[in-house]
Amino acid sequence: MKDTHIAETVWQWGKRTYIMGILNVTPDSFSDGGRYLDVDKAVAQALRMAAEGADIIDIGAESTKPGYAPITTEEEIERLLPVIKRLSLESELVLSVDTYKVKTAELALASGAHMINDIWGLKREEGMAKLVASSKVPVCIMHNRDNTKYHNLMDDLLSDLSKSIDIALQAGVKEHQIILDPGIGFAKTVEQNLEVIKHLERLKSFGYPVLLGASRKSFIGKTLNLEVQDRLEGTLATTAIGISKGVDIIRVHDVLQNARVAKMTDILVRE
């Protein structure tokens, strides 16, 4: 895998695991909805996660929990831009914008974001791949679909991701810009989420870095019969297993604890 340039940093894949801290500026996210709607609180949380070991902050303004209600582009922009602008002006943090809307992504990049994280794998809004290509920023392409009906789960998931990769490359996105995400918690049952995690190494066949976002998700809660505030240990297990199967980035709420697990797992599994 080629190194990826994000902002002023160079991410050297395979040497260590990178940590992406989740910052939800939403009233209704499943885990921390409403906690960081205020710009000052959002900025403080981003700085806190960076101090705890986050390499990049992923900022999202629309909840994508199961059964979520989409918001307008205007509302998403209104929530996002003040936070991105403040962080860009007052810090040197590397920032990712969690959106599938082209207009939102465009304005976020203009305001200081350095990466796009698209939960619909460049398939939801036409023009996102061209924006990534013209902006020359990294993009996380996540697996998603409208149903959980798979003929063969992993084969179908890889096929879906392959189509997203083709969209990216045909639009002019360079290979070193692409990061893949198996989409844990999206269009998958509890059992399917567990199966994907057991076979994460198959995503490495594409030759791109892989991001895992399993933090506090409902499949952990349903597996362990735990409410969202009690899912840290389950999340840490997915972090360790994911790294052992080749994952390069962990997207998490609890940065400090996951960073420690990642560091220890890196020592055990990476050359």
N, C-alpha and C positions, 0 to 999 in steps of 0.2 A: 504494500500500500504506500502511496505517495504521501508525504507530509502535507498537512492542511494548514494554510495561513488564515488565522482568524484575528482580525484587528491587527495588533502589533505583535501577536504571539504566533509561534509555530508549534503545532501539535504533532508530535512524533509518535505515530501509532505503533503499538506493540511494546513500548518501553514502560508504560504505566497506564493506569486507568484514570480517566478524566472525570471530574465530578460536575454535573449540571444541577444547580440549585433551582427549585421551582418557586416562582413568585406569581401568585394568582391575585390579580387586581380585579376581583369579581365578588359579587354578593352571595354567590350560590355554588361555589366549587365544593366538591364532596368532602374535602378534608379541612379546608381553612377558609371557606367562603366568608367574606365580609371583614376578615382580619386586616387586610392590607389595601382596602379601598382608598383610604386616606393616603395622599402622596407622601407625606412625611413618614408614615409608618411603613409604606412600601420601600422607600429609600433606605430606611434604617434596617429593614429585614434583609435587603440585598447586601448591604455592607456587612451585616452580621454573618450571612452565609459565606461571603467571601473570606471573612476572617476565620471561619471554621474550616475552610478548605475548598470552597467552590471555585472551579476554574472558569465557569461561565454561568450567567443568570438567565434563565428562560422565563420571559415575562408573557403572561397570557391574560386576556381580558374577557374571554368567553368560556364559561364552564362547558366542558365536554363530557361530563359524567353521563352514565346511561340515562336515556330519556331526556337529555338536556334540551332546552328551548333556545334555538339560535337567536342571536341579537343582531341588530343592524350594523352595517359597517360604520356608520356615524357614531353609534354608541361605543363600539369597540375602540375606535380611534380616540374618542373623548376620554376613555379610561386609560389607554395605553400611553399616549404621547407625553402627557405631563411627567410620568414616571421615567420614561426613556430619556427625555430631555434633561431632567434633573440629574439622573445618574451619569449621563454623558458629560455634563458640565462639571459635576462635582467629584467625579471619580474616574479611574482608568479601568473600570470593570469591563469585561467582555460580555456583551449582551446578545441574547437570542430573542426573537419575537415569535411567539407561538400563535400562528394564524394561518388560515387557508384562504384568506381574502387578499386579492392582489393590491387593492388600494391601501388597505391597512399596512401590508408589508412594505409597500413603496414609501409611505410616509414614515413608517418606523425606521427604515434604513436611512432616510433623509434626516431623521432626528437623532441618529447615533447608534442604532442597532447594527450588529455585525453579522448576523446569521438568521436564516428563516427556518422555522420548525413547522412543517406542514403535515397536519394529521390526516389529510386526504391524499398524500403522496402525489401532489401536483395534478390530481385528477378532478378536483371539485370546481376550480375556476380557471378558465382558459386564460393564459397569459402569465401564470405564476412561473412556469419554467423559463419563459423569455425574460421575466424580471430577474430571476436568479442569474441567468446567463449574462445579461447586460450589466448587472450590479457586481458580478464576479465574487459573490459571497458564498459561503458554504450553505448547504441546505440539507436538513434532515428529512428524508423521505420515509414516511410511516406507512405501514400496511393498514389498510382499512377497506371496508366494503359495506354494503347495505344489508347483509344477512350473515347467518352463521352456518349456512349449508355448504359444506365442503365435501368433495368426493374423496380427496386425500388431503388432510389438513396441511401438512408441511409442503407437499408438492404444489397445492393450490396457492398457498401463501407465497412461495417463491415465484410462482408464475405471475401473481398479482404484482409483486415487487418488480419483477422483470419488465412489466409493461410500464410501470412508473419510471424506471431507469431509462427505458427507451424514449419516453416523453422528454426526459431531461436532456439526454444526449442529442436528440434530434433538434432541440431548441438551442443547442450550443453550450449547454452546461458542460464544464470540464470534469473529468473523472475525479480529480483531486478535490472537487467541491462537494461530492456526494457522500452522505452518511445515511445508513439504513436503520430503521426501527421496526421490529416485528409487530408493534401495535398491541402490546399486552393490554387487555381490558376493552379493546375495540373489536366489535363484530366477532366475539369469541365467548363461548361458555366458560364456566369455571374449569371444566375438564380440558377444554381446548387451550386455555391459558397455561395450564400446568404442562400440557404436552409440548407447547411451543418452547417453554423454558427448558424442558428436558432435551430439546433438540436445537438449541440456539446455534450450535456450531455449524449447522447447515447454512446459515446466512453468510458465513465467511466464504462460501464458494463463489460469491460475486466479486470478492477482492476489495470490498469497501469496508471502512470502519462501521461498527455496529453500536447503536445506542439502545440501552434497556431502560424502560420506564415502567417499573412495577410498583413503585412506592405507594404504600398504604391502600392499594386497590382492593376492590371488593372480593376478588378471587381469594385473596389472603384472608379476608374476614370470614368468608363463607367456608373456607377450608379449615380454619382454626376456631370458628365461631367466636369472632372477636369484633368489637366495634372499632371504628376508624382510629380512635385515639390509642388503641392498644395493638397496633399492627407493626410496630417498629421491628420486633424480632423477626417476624415473617418477612419483612422487607429486607432485613440484613441477610437472611438466608438466600433470597433471590440475588442479592448483590454478589455474594461469594460464589454461588453457582454460576451466575452469569459470567463473571470474570474468568472462572475456570474453563468456560466454554468459548472464550475468545472475545467477549464484549469489551468495547473500548471506552464507552461513556456510560455512566450511571446517572439517570435523572431522578432526583430524590428531594423529599421535603426535609428530612433530618440529615443535614450535611455532615455535622461533626461525627456522628456515629458511623455513617456510611463511609466517610473518608477514611476512618480508622480501619474498618473492615477491608476496604479496597487496598489500603497500603499493606496490610498483613497478607491478604490474598495474593497481591502482586509479588510479594517476596516468595511466596510458596509456589506460584505457578508460572511466573515469567522468567525467562532466562536472563 
